[in-house]
Amino acid sequence: MEFDAQVLGIVIGMMVLANRLVAALVTPLFDKYGWDHFALMYVAWIISGVFVWLTGVNLFAPYIPNELIGQILTAIVAGGGGNILHDITDQGTTLIGINEELSDKG
């Protein structure tokens, strides 16, 4: 599956923007009131859904003929993308596992 580079760039921008908005505006409220952070993913999806609706961007336009379904999927990708990027870049446990194996051998 190949995506249009310009549309993909816009969606990645929405990923970063939704992630930053959730981290700066919503997460402090969840921390203050002791709410479970599980719901933050849904907040990110709603924020990115608003962005997709305002821009009309559809990452899946060449593959899914229904525009609404394509935009919903685009919002899911953009909203969950911040978490995906965080999961990819936050691999501290893997490094600990490697260090533990090295210390056992030495």
C-alpha positions in Angstrom: 0.0 0.0 0.0 1.5 3.3 -1.1 0.2 6.6 0.2 0.5 10.0 -1.4 3.6 11.7 0.1 1.8 15.1 0.6 -1.2 13.5 2.3 1.0 11.4 4.4 3.0 14.5 5.5 -0.2 16.2 6.5 -1.4 13.2 8.5 2.0 13.0 10.3 1.7 16.6 11.1 -1.7 16.0 12.6 -0.3 13.1 14.6 2.3 15.3 16.2 -0.1 18.2 16.7 -2.8 15.9 18.3 -0.1 14.3 20.5 1.2 17.7 21.7 -2.3 19.1 22.4 -3.2 16.0 24.4 0.1 16.1 26.3 -0.1 19.9 27.0 -3.8 20.4 27.6 -5.6 17.2 28.5 -3.0 15.0 30.4 -2.6 17.6 33.1 -6.3 17.5 33.8 -6.3 13.7 34.0 -3.3 13.9 36.4 -5.0 16.6 38.5 -8.2 14.7 39.0 -6.6 11.2 39.1 -8.4 9.9 36.1 -7.2 6.8 34.2 -5.0 7.7 31.3 -6.6 4.9 29.2 -9.1 7.4 27.8 -6.4 9.8 26.4 -6.2 7.7 23.2 -9.9 8.4 22.6 -9.3 12.1 23.2 -6.5 12.1 20.6 -8.8 10.4 18.2 -11.5 13.0 18.7 -8.9 15.8 18.2 -7.5 14.3 15.1 -11.0 13.7 13.8 -11.7 17.4 14.1 -8.5 18.1 12.2 -9.4 15.5 9.5 -12.9 17.0 9.2 -11.5 20.6 8.9 -8.9 19.7 6.3 -10.9 17.0 4.5 -7.8 14.9 4.2 -8.2 11.2 3.3 -5.2 9.0 3.5 -7.1 6.0 2.1 -8.8 7.8 -0.8 -7.1 5.5 -3.5 -8.1 2.4 -1.6 -11.5 3.0 0.0 -14.2 4.5 -2.2 -16.3 5.7 0.7 -14.9 9.1 1.7 -16.4 9.1 5.2 -14.9 5.7 6.1 -11.5 6.8 4.7 -11.6 9.9 6.8 -12.6 8.0 9.9 -9.6 5.6 9.3 -7.4 8.6 8.7 -8.5 10.1 12.0 -7.7 6.8 13.8 -4.2 6.7 12.2 -3.6 10.4 13.1 -4.9 10.0 16.6 -3.2 6.8 17.4 -0.1 7.8 15.6 1.2 9.8 18.5 1.1 6.7 20.6 2.7 4.7 17.9 5.6 7.2 17.5 6.0 7.2 21.3 6.0 3.4 21.5 8.6 3.2 18.7 10.9 5.8 20.3 10.5 4.7 23.9 12.3 1.4 24.0 14.1 1.7 27.3 13.1 -1.8 28.4 14.9 -3.4 25.4 18.1 -1.6 26.3 17.8 -2.8 29.9 17.4 -6.3 28.7 20.5 -6.0 26.6 22.5 -4.6 29.5 21.4 -7.3 31.8 22.5 -10.0 29.4 25.9 -8.3 29.0 26.4 -8.0 32.7 25.6 -11.7 33.2 28.3 -12.6 30.7 31.0 -10.3 32.1 
